[in-house]
Amino acid sequence: MSNNAHPQPRPLRVAQTPPLRGQPQQPGEAGSAGSLASVAVAEHAGFIKNNLRDYGMLLSLIAIMVLFQVLTDGTLMRPLNLTNLVLQNSYIVIMALGMLLVIVAGHIDLSVGSVCGFIGALAAVLMVEYDWHFVPTFIVCLIAGGAIGAAQGWFVAFFRIPSFIVTLAGMLVFKGLTLALLAGQSVGPFPEAFQKLSSGFVPDVIGGEGLRTTSLLLGVLAAAALVFFKMRGRARLAEHGMAQEPYGFFLIKNLFFAGAILLLSYLLATYKGLPNVLIVMAVLIVAYDFVTNRTTIGRRIYALGGNEKAARLSGIKTQRLAFLTFVNMGVLAALAGLVFAARLNTATPKAGLGFELDVIAACFIGGASASGGVGKVMGAVIGAFIMGVMNNGMSILGVGIDYQQVIKGLVLLAAVFIDVYNKNK
């Protein structure tokens, strides 16, 4: 009988214990760890590439604020100047929210500055000359703004007249109506209750010595709410297996925003507290961010701007949707006009002059695409504050208005150039 007939004894298997901490790993383990690290690096690199524009705008705002903070010897971040910065840019931010939806839908509105000035003039005539209370005046002005937006939206959506032409005509019409309504003179002052819309502050209910405790607590609640809802939203995405940003980016971004809210609240609390108009802005930003990201009508506006024909074939009522974006723009322009008039405490024939340029620039700098279908609410807000910080910082440094216009124009051109370059690439 051959030796092959006898079964060979099985070799004993010795269980291998994992290496102790501090000992080198086996080659296979090191390779798998290296591959995991490579995957993580590739994931982060891909996310940065796909979201470079969004994070680039945020980093640009931070860089501009740091630059002017240094150049102005700390004046930029002083509580008084921060309050002025909020008040000076409130009406631009409010109109930028509506302009973003118009641009995303594939249109433009050049009349917002003139409508803003016209509504301020209308409010002045009603309250000063006709002695109306500010509450019915407020309601009538918002309705008038919506009607103006509806009129322009009707021509754009249902008669297919280019929005550039319609709103250019509206800009001229309402600029003339403002002059006629005011008879070429300034009208004011306004009732004190109306002025508080823009120049008032959140009352300090709790009280504090040298610190507006109520305003500080509101800032803490806002920061906590931001972190809570962002964490809950991320958990919901994970439950459905949907793609989301890497956890490191998510954590850093939201901690930064929460820290910025806390810092701003503290600095403002050391002065007079949170301005009333800042609360109005915050509510509008949250509402429009929710509408654009979480609602059907928000997704349909993006679909309309991305491809109108495809959106129409999919059952979206594109004409009505475009019409509603202009109605919304008119209401927000009216609100901005009331805020601006309340801040000046008078209505002037030149109110609203050039506002449309700052509003449109804020949207494009914030990442909106000139061809429609692209843009975010937070991007428009960041773009508005980039313009505002530049205006404020250059004014503190004594830069002439001529050079300010040149610099802002170059910044806008650079933002649009980057958008077109990335799209072609």
FENNORCOR-V472478 format. One record per helix or strand. SS is the DSSP state (~ for helix, > for strand). FROM is the first residue (numbers start at 1). TO is the last residue. If there is no record, write none. Layout:
[[SS FROM TO] [SS FROM TO]]
This chain:
[[~ 3 5] [~ 27 50] [~ 52 71] [~ 79 104] [~ 112 129] [~ 134 157] [~ 163 182] [> 187 188] [~ 192 199] [> 201 201] [~ 213 239] [~ 247 269] [> 275 275] [~ 276 294] [~ 296 306] [~ 308 313] [~ 318 344] [> 346 347] [~ 355 365] [~ 377 396] [~ 401 424]]
